Amino acid sequence: MQRWRWLWIWVGVLVAGCGQVWSSGNSPSPTREPTLPLLGYTLLPPSFTPSIWPRYTATPLLMTDTWTAPPIINLSGTTCYETPVDSLVCLGQFHNPLSVPLEHVMVTVQLLAPDGLPLAAGDALVARWMIPPAATGPYRVIFDRIPDGYAGVYTFVQSAQPISDAAPYAALTIQPVSGMFVLDQYQVTLSLINRTARPVEQIAITMVLLDRDDRVTGFRRVLLDADRRIAPGESVTLTMKVIPQGENTVGFDAFAEGFFVGE
């Protein structure tokens, strides 16, 4: 899997509402102000300002019958964004620190009152066929309404399944081609390359938008047609369009995965 940190900078075309994409290897800033502008510019409309940032932290555990002792699992700080229709979208990333790949990872997000009592809860599967060791996968939980007294969030891994045989899973190489910010969304053209020795099918591409503190500001997962296969050495170019929920998006991660034909 390949990871990028692309820096999005608005240049001379602010009136037109689009910008250019530049590469950056800078490390994230420790600043955690939710409305901090990037290089003096606020990238997103004010209506998408995050409503509440997490106040509570705890050590999440992986609970599964496969292990006698649950190992510690890392979750990035879940960030919740109030939408124009008064619902709440909570986004984050699951990190697999184990030496084995995982699948069917279920995450639970709880909305908390000021005293820490849960007001509401929602579940979501991590948007990835398989999470290899040291890899990440995004999740999204949507609440139709914001409960009275909501003051923070607590997120934990409800369940996951270790993979004893990862042979059917295939990872495709992704290369960024171009990108721009237009009409309140990021549009990135990616080239998918099958560098394996076998054709791959059931292909899914995921693009995760990140702010300078690696908080998820939005993501999208696209499945290619069920009968679409990518042969060894073949490349496919496609454009991903992702609408950010939060301000100050500065980069993205993207990965493509599938299954070897016949497995």
N, C-alpha and C positions, 0 to 999 in steps of 0.2 A: 504494500500500500504506500502511496506517495502522499506527502503532506505539504501544503503550501501555506505561506502567509502572504497574501496579496494586499497591497495598500491601495485603497480607493481614494482618489483625490479629485475634487471638483476643479476644473480648469476652465477659464475663459468662456464656457458655454453654459453658465449657470442659468441664464434666461431660458435656454432651450430645455433645461432639466435633465441633461445627461453629462457624463464625465468619462474620463479615461481610467484605465487600470494600470498600476505600476507595481513592480515586484519589490518586496521589502523583506529583509531578514532580521529586522529589529525585534528585540524581545519585548513582551508586553509591559506596559507601564504599570506600576503598583497602584496608581490612582483608580478609585472605584466610584467616582461621582457619576450617577446615571445620566446626567445631562451635559457632561463635558464634551465640548465640540472638538472635532478633529481638525487640527491645523487652522482653527479659527472659523470653521464652517460647521453648521449643524446639518448632517446628512439627511435626516428624515423629518417628516412633518411632526409638529408638536403633538398632534393627536395620538401618536404612537409612543409617547413618553411612558416608560415603565411606571406602574402605579406604586408598587411596593417591592423593595429589595429584601432578600431573606435576612431575618434577624437571628434565627436559631440554627445551630449546627449540632450534629450528632454523628456518631460513627455508624454508618449503615452496615448491615450484615446480609450475607447471602444465605437464604434459608432453603435447603433442599434435602431430600431424603438420601441423596447420593453420598454425602459426607457426614461423618459423625460429628465433626466440629465445623461450624460454618466459618469460612475464611472472610477476612475483611474485604469489602468491595468499595471502590471509590466512585462517588458521584460528584460531578461538578455542581457548583451552587446553582440550584434551580432558580430561574428568574421568571417572574410572572408579569404579564403585560395586560393592561386593561384595553379592550377593543372599543371601537366606536359604537358597538351595540351593547355595551355594558356587560359583556362576558369577560372571562379571564383566560388567557392562554399562558400556560406554564411550560417552559422549555429548559432543557439541560442535556448533559451528555453522561453516558455510562462509560467508565474506564475499566478495562479488564486487566488487573495486575497479576493474574494467575499464570501458571505455566501451561495451562490447557485452554483450548478455545471453548466458547460458550455459545448457546443458542437459546431461543425462547426466553429471553430475559424480560421479566415483568417488573416495572417500576411503579411504585405508589407515591403519589403526591398528596400531602395533607395540607389544607389551609388551616392556620392556627389563629386563635384569639390571643390577645396580649398576655394572658396567663399561661399560654402554651397548650391549652385544650384544643383538640381538633374540632373544626366547624364543618368541614366537608373533606371528601377524599375522592380521588380518581386514579384509575390504573391505565397503563399504556405499555405496549411492547416496544422494546428498543428497535428502531427501524434499521435492522440489518439481519441478513440471513445467518451470519456467523460473526462473532466478535473474537478475533484472534488474540493471543496474549499481547499485552501492551497496546492494543488498539482501542478505539472508541466507537460509540454509536449514539445518535441523538434520540431523544424521546420528546413527546408532546402530550400534555394533558389539558383538556379544555373543560372549563366550568361554565355552564350556561348563565350563571349569575354569581355575583360577588356577595358572599354572606356578610351580614352585619357584624361588625367587630373584627373583620379580617385584618391581621397585623403581620403575618409572615407565613413561611412555608417550611415543611419538613419532608424530605424525600428519602426513601429507602428502597432497596431491592427486595421485592416480595418473593420472587422465585427465579431460578435459572437452571439450565440443563447443560452439564459438561458434554463435550463431543469426544467420543472415544475414537472415531474414525472420520477424519476431515477430508478423506479422499474425494468425495463427490463435489466439494466446494471449489470454486474457481475464482481467482482474483484477476481482474483485468487492469492493465496499465492505463492511467489517465494522464493526458497532457493538456494543459490549458492553451487555448488558441487566442481568444480575445474576450473582452468583457466591457460592459458599460453600465451606468446607472441611468435609467430612463423611466419616466412615468411611475415613480415610487417603487421600482423593482430593479433588482440586479439581474442582468442578462449575461451569462457566461457561456461561451462556446468551448466545448471540450472534445478532444479526440480520444476515443476508446481503442485500445490496441490489445489484441489477444497474442501475448507472447508465449503462451503455452503450446504444447504439441498436440492439443486436442480441441475440437470445436466446443463452444460454450453456449448454453441456452438459459432461459429463465433469468434474463439479465436485469439487474436493478442498479440504478445510478442514484446516489444521494449527494446532495450539496448542502453544506451546513455553513450559515453565515455566523461570523464571530465578531465581538467587539475587541478592544485592545486588551481586555482582561480575560479573553477566551470564554466569555459568556455567550451562550447561543442567542442570537437575535432573530433567527428564523432558519427553517430548513425545508427542503422538498425532496421527495423520493419518487423517481419515475421508473416504471416497469416497461420494458420494451415489449412488443407484440410477442405473444406466447410462442409463435412459430418462428421467431427471429433467432437465427444462430450466427455467431461470429466464428469464422474458421481460423485456424492457426495462421498467424501473420496478417490477418485482415484487420483493418481499422474502420471505425464508424465515427462520424462527426455529428454532434447534436448540440443544441442550445438549451440550457437550463434557465428558467426564469423563476426567481424566488423573491417574494415580497417580505421584507424585514418587519418584524413586530416592534423592534426596539431601535433606539438611536445609536449612532456612532459605530456602525458596522465598518470594520477596517480590513477584513480578510475572510477567507473561507477555506474549508476542507472539502474534499470531494473524493468519493471512492465508488468503484463499480465492482459488482460481484455477480456470480451466477453459479450454474452447475454444469459439470462436464456432461456432454451428451452420452446417454447410455448408462449413466450411474443411477 
